[in-house]
Amino acid sequence: MKKITKILAIFCIFNYTHFAMAQKATDGYKRNFKFGVGLNTGLPLNDPYSFNVGGDVRLQYNVSSTYSLCLTTGYNNLFVKEDGVNFGYVPVKVGYKTFIFKNEFYVMGEIGGAFSTTKEYNENSMLFCPSVGYATKYVDISLRYEFLKDFPIIKDNVADNGLAQLMVRLAYGFDL
């Protein structure tokens, strides 16, 4: 039994190294991580909010020259139109970015959670974010639609859920 285990282990190691070497030889792309720090501002599409300001950090893993995986978190503050309590939340999102048109323009989809930091509102929400953007080696500018499924809004003078907003992100990024 020990002999069979040793043979299987050697076989697995051989296959793994052979597969890894074959991928390295044929791919030619140096995979890397990128880190970005961004400022966000937005226009909520629902009452009682007037605008949104925030910041974020993003860790991006470049799978190839055209595909990347992203992990984003930060803080956003929604300002209320009239007297009331402003609404803060921490988004935590994972995303998939695809570069098009000479690897500068991209489309991206993110999904995750938004965690309320407002004392008066102790609920969390799912978060969906499709976006389009333009990225150079250091600068990233994007426009996204953000939908927070369970956050409070006012619709037809009645309390409801489902906050939607348009956001602009300006970020500085660098390779790790």
Secondary structure, 3 states (H helix, E strand, C coil): CHHHHHHHHHHHHHHHHHHHHHHHHHHCCCCEEEEEEEEEEEEECCECEEEEEEEEEEEEEECCCCEEEEEEEEEEEEEECCCCCCEEEEEEEEEEEEEEHHHHEEEEEEEEEEEECCCCCCCEEEEEEEEEEEECCCEEEEEEEEEEEEEEEEECCEEEEEEEEEEEEEEEEEEC
